[in-house]
Amino acid sequence: MNPVSLFGHDLQSPIVIASGTLGYEVDAKLAKQAVVILKSLKEMNTPGNQQPRITEVIKSDILEIDKSYSISDLADTPGMVNCIGLQNPGVDGFIERYASRYQSLGGHFIASVAGNAVPEYSYVVSVLSAYSKLFLGLEINISCPNVKEGLVFGTDPKMTYGLIITLRQLTKMPLIVKLTPNVPDICEIAKAAVDAGADALSLINTIKVKAQMRDGRTIEGGLSGPMIFPIACRLVEQVCKKFPDIPVIAGGGVWCVEDVQTMLDLGATLVSVGTLNFTSPVAVLNLIREYKKKG
């Protein structure tokens, strides 16, 4: 296996745990095997949406998809729709409850930051910056709606630039901007983030869909899992070619060693694994072991 590093830190493997899939209770063994991107944090405690908010789907369940894509772009494999709503304890609650635990684990962590306005992002970044030794960097989740503008930050290059340049002035910590795929041109948003001072890019987040369930319910949310892997590969390739000198954390339906290698071959620095974690508590540990064996 080739040596792997991020921001000067040597890593055990290129496999990363995607934000939102393990919450905050990180297993000590896992913390030593993979970089863990924590669930996004906002300024205040957020309860999230009502249950049920995670549903497995097949391709024929999908009724509508974000206008940047067509349903035919999806793979004929299962997926998962979630509308969790960024449930989190608030950044101050997180620090009070978990900071000392992460320090004792001694692994590699990336904190994820979310918000609905620039001041909210700024507050969370400022709080986390005081604990910079706990984290490799900060992932900035720009898939959040701006309550002032009525748009998702990551769908508009001007809003993306304005947010990231503000945060860049607040911290010396590496900033990893997580891109939404729900845009006509992901490289336009990536360029805005890089121009504003992003140190790395992460993609893709979930794809907006509406799905019809067999019990008659209609659900709307973000689609993840193997079904979106072809779209993820296409977008990762575009971004890696456009920004060859920027580290890229690539994900979106990664399910096996071959998927990990595909993302690396497309130019990714690290590969994030998300929905797979919902299948088994040890699924990603098994994947890491298989990857090292083949490497």
C-alpha distance (Angstrom), angle and dihedral (degrees) to the residues before:
residue distance angle dihedral
M1 . . .
N2 3.80 . .
P3 3.83 117.4 .
V4 3.79 113.1 -90.7
S5 3.80 127.6 -156.0
L6 3.79 141.8 160.8
F7 3.80 124.7 -161.1
G8 3.79 89.7 -12.8
H9 3.81 95.6 -50.8
D10 3.81 117.9 122.2
L11 3.82 112.8 -131.7
Q12 3.80 134.4 -156.8
S13 3.81 93.8 -127.6
P14 3.82 139.7 -17.0
I15 3.82 91.3 -102.2
V16 3.80 117.2 111.0
I17 3.81 130.2 -174.3
A18 3.81 108.2 -120.6
S19 3.78 119.3 -125.8
G20 3.79 117.3 -92.9
T21 3.79 98.5 23.5
L22 3.82 101.7 91.3
G23 3.79 102.6 27.2
Y24 3.82 112.5 -148.7
E25 3.83 103.6 -56.3
V26 3.80 96.7 94.5
D27 3.81 119.7 -172.7
A28 3.81 113.5 -123.8
K29 3.80 93.3 -131.8
L30 3.79 92.4 51.5
A31 3.80 92.0 47.0
K32 3.80 89.5 61.0
Q33 3.82 94.2 47.6
A34 3.80 104.4 46.0
V35 3.77 143.3 19.1
V36 3.80 106.9 -101.8
I37 3.80 118.9 -148.6
L38 3.78 104.4 -157.2
K39 3.79 126.2 -134.5
S40 3.80 111.3 -82.6
L41 3.79 117.2 -86.2
K42 3.79 127.1 -147.3
E43 3.79 130.6 -171.6
M44 3.79 95.8 -99.0
N45 3.78 134.6 36.2
T46 3.81 108.2 -86.6
P47 3.83 120.7 -163.0
G48 3.81 95.6 -160.8
N49 3.80 127.7 -143.4
Q50 3.79 127.7 -39.6
Q51 3.80 121.1 -88.9
P52 2.98 136.5 -63.7
R53 3.79 93.6 53.1
I54 3.81 103.7 143.9
T55 3.81 120.8 60.9
E56 3.79 132.9 170.4
V57 3.80 114.3 -130.3
I58 3.78 140.5 -176.2
K59 3.78 125.0 -144.7
S60 3.81 95.1 -98.1
D61 3.83 89.0 58.5
I62 3.81 91.8 64.7
L63 3.81 111.7 100.5
E64 3.79 100.7 168.9
I65 3.79 136.5 10.3
D66 3.80 133.3 -169.1
K67 3.81 109.7 -69.9
S68 3.81 91.5 -114.0
Y69 3.82 88.8 72.0
S70 3.78 143.8 33.4
I71 3.78 127.5 -131.1
S72 3.81 88.2 -113.9
D73 3.83 87.9 66.9
L74 3.80 88.9 69.0
A75 3.81 123.3 91.6
D76 3.80 120.6 -114.6
T77 3.79 90.3 -112.9
P78 3.82 133.1 99.8
G79 3.77 123.9 -79.2
M80 3.76 140.4 -180.0
V81 3.80 129.8 -123.9
N82 3.79 116.8 -154.2
C83 3.79 132.9 -176.3
I84 3.80 97.9 172.9
G85 3.79 95.5 146.7
L86 3.82 100.4 -136.6
Q87 3.79 95.5 -74.2
N88 3.81 107.9 -164.0
P89 3.82 141.5 146.2
G90 3.81 95.3 -116.9
V91 3.78 121.2 -101.5
D92 3.82 95.4 -87.2
G93 3.80 91.6 48.9
F94 3.79 89.5 48.7
I95 3.81 93.0 52.5
E96 3.80 92.3 47.2
R97 3.79 93.7 49.6
Y98 3.80 105.7 33.1
A99 3.82 113.6 19.6
S100 3.81 96.2 89.3
R101 3.81 91.6 44.5
Y102 3.80 93.3 54.8
Q103 3.77 90.2 47.7
S104 3.80 90.1 56.2
L105 3.82 93.7 46.8
G106 3.79 92.3 61.3
G107 3.81 95.5 -155.0
H108 3.78 132.6 128.5
F109 3.81 115.1 -86.7
I110 3.78 135.5 177.1
A111 3.80 117.7 -161.6
S112 3.81 116.9 -140.5
V113 3.80 120.1 -142.0
A114 3.81 126.8 -156.1
G115 3.78 135.8 170.3
N116 3.79 147.1 152.1
A117 3.81 96.7 -127.9
V118 3.79 136.9 27.6
P119 3.85 93.1 -108.4
E120 3.82 90.0 55.2
Y121 3.80 92.9 52.1
S122 3.80 88.4 45.4
Y123 3.79 93.1 53.4
V124 3.81 93.5 49.8
V125 3.82 92.4 47.3
S126 3.80 91.3 48.9
V127 3.81 92.5 51.6
L128 3.81 94.1 46.5
S129 3.80 92.3 46.1
A130 3.80 88.7 65.6
Y131 3.82 86.5 63.3
S132 3.80 96.2 43.0
K133 3.82 93.7 138.3
L134 3.81 89.6 67.3
F135 3.80 94.5 60.0
L136 3.81 139.9 54.3
G137 3.79 87.6 -146.8
L138 3.78 146.2 -48.5
E139 3.78 124.1 -80.8
I140 3.80 109.8 -147.6
N141 3.80 109.0 -150.0
I142 3.80 104.1 -152.0
S143 3.81 94.5 176.5
C144 3.80 89.4 95.8
P145 3.83 124.6 108.1
N146 3.79 117.6 -110.1
V147 3.82 103.6 -131.2
K148 3.80 91.0 -156.0
E149 3.81 97.3 51.6
G150 3.81 99.6 28.6
L151 3.81 91.3 -130.1
V152 3.79 135.0 104.1
F153 3.82 108.4 -101.2
G154 3.79 92.8 -130.2
T155 3.81 95.4 53.7
D156 3.80 94.3 64.6
P157 3.83 122.6 59.3
K158 3.81 93.8 -152.7
M159 3.80 93.0 52.4
T160 3.80 90.4 44.8
Y161 3.80 91.6 51.4
G162 3.80 93.1 45.2
L163 3.80 92.9 50.4
I164 3.79 97.3 45.4
I165 3.79 96.4 44.4
T166 3.81 89.0 51.6
L167 3.80 91.7 51.4
R168 3.79 91.5 43.7
Q169 3.79 88.8 61.7
L170 3.82 91.5 52.0
T171 3.79 101.3 54.6
K172 3.78 144.7 27.6
M173 3.80 90.6 -151.6
P174 3.81 116.2 112.8
L175 3.80 111.9 -93.4
I176 3.80 119.0 -143.4
V177 3.80 111.4 -168.7
K178 3.81 114.0 -149.6
L179 3.78 109.0 -147.0
T180 3.78 126.3 -146.3
P181 3.82 116.4 -133.0
N182 3.80 90.7 -148.5
V183 3.79 94.1 97.5
P184 3.82 135.4 91.0
D185 3.83 93.0 -124.7
I186 3.80 117.2 24.4
C187 3.81 91.9 -177.9
E188 3.81 90.3 62.2
I189 3.80 89.9 58.8
A190 3.81 91.9 42.1
K191 3.81 90.5 53.5
A192 3.81 91.2 51.6
A193 3.81 90.0 52.0
V194 3.80 94.0 46.9
D195 3.81 92.8 45.8
A196 3.81 88.6 52.6
G197 3.79 92.5 54.1
A198 3.81 108.3 -86.7
D199 3.80 111.9 163.6
A200 3.80 94.8 -159.1
L201 3.80 141.9 1.6
S202 3.80 130.1 -130.2
L203 3.80 124.2 -161.3
I204 2.92 150.7 -142.7
N205 3.76 120.2 20.1
T206 3.83 119.2 -176.0
I207 3.81 123.0 -59.8
K208 3.80 118.6 -121.0
V209 3.82 113.4 -113.2
K210 3.78 143.6 159.7
A211 3.80 115.8 -141.9
Q212 3.80 136.4 -172.1
M213 3.78 113.4 -138.0
R214 3.80 124.7 -149.2
D215 3.80 90.5 -115.3
G216 3.80 89.4 60.7
R217 3.79 98.1 -101.9
T218 3.79 121.0 133.8
I219 3.79 114.0 -145.9
E220 3.78 132.8 -170.8
G221 3.76 125.4 -162.6
G222 3.77 146.6 96.2
L223 3.80 119.5 -38.8
S224 3.81 119.0 -141.7
G225 3.79 137.9 157.8
P226 3.82 132.9 69.3
M227 3.80 91.6 -37.6
I228 3.82 90.9 74.7
F229 3.82 97.0 43.1
P230 3.85 95.3 102.9
I231 3.81 91.5 52.7
A232 3.80 91.5 45.4
C233 3.80 91.5 52.5
R234 3.78 92.0 50.4
L235 3.80 93.3 50.8
V236 3.80 94.5 43.0
E237 3.79 90.1 52.6
Q238 3.81 91.3 50.9
V239 3.80 94.0 49.9
C240 3.81 95.5 43.3
K241 3.80 91.6 51.1
K242 3.80 92.5 47.0
F243 3.82 95.2 45.8
P244 3.82 106.9 28.9
D245 3.81 93.5 161.0
I246 3.82 96.3 52.6
P247 3.83 119.2 86.5
V248 3.79 110.7 -116.4
I249 3.81 126.2 -157.5
A250 3.80 103.2 -157.7
G251 3.78 128.2 -162.9
G252 3.76 145.7 137.3
G253 3.79 118.7 133.1
V254 3.80 97.6 -6.8
W255 3.80 105.4 166.7
C256 3.80 110.8 155.8
V257 3.81 144.8 17.5
E258 3.80 91.0 -88.1
D259 3.81 90.1 56.5
V260 3.80 90.7 50.8
Q261 3.80 90.8 51.4
T262 3.80 91.5 47.2
M263 3.80 91.1 56.6
L264 3.81 91.7 47.3
D265 3.80 90.8 49.0
L266 3.81 88.8 53.4
G267 3.81 88.7 58.9
A268 3.80 104.6 -91.4
T269 3.80 119.1 150.2
L270 3.81 94.7 -154.9
V271 3.81 133.3 8.2
S272 3.79 123.0 -135.6
V273 3.78 123.5 -146.5
G274 3.78 118.2 -159.0
T275 3.79 124.5 147.1
L276 3.81 91.8 36.1
N277 3.81 87.0 70.7
F278 3.80 89.8 67.4
T279 3.82 91.2 63.0
S280 3.81 96.9 61.5
P281 3.81 139.0 -10.0
V282 3.80 89.2 -123.2
A283 3.82 99.1 39.7
V284 3.79 95.1 105.3
L285 3.82 92.8 44.0
N286 3.80 88.1 54.6
L287 3.80 89.9 48.8
I288 3.80 91.8 51.0
R289 3.78 91.2 49.0
E290 3.82 91.8 49.8
Y291 3.78 91.6 47.3
K292 3.81 92.9 51.7
K293 3.79 90.7 47.0
K294 3.82 92.3 53.5
G295 3.80 93.0 40.0
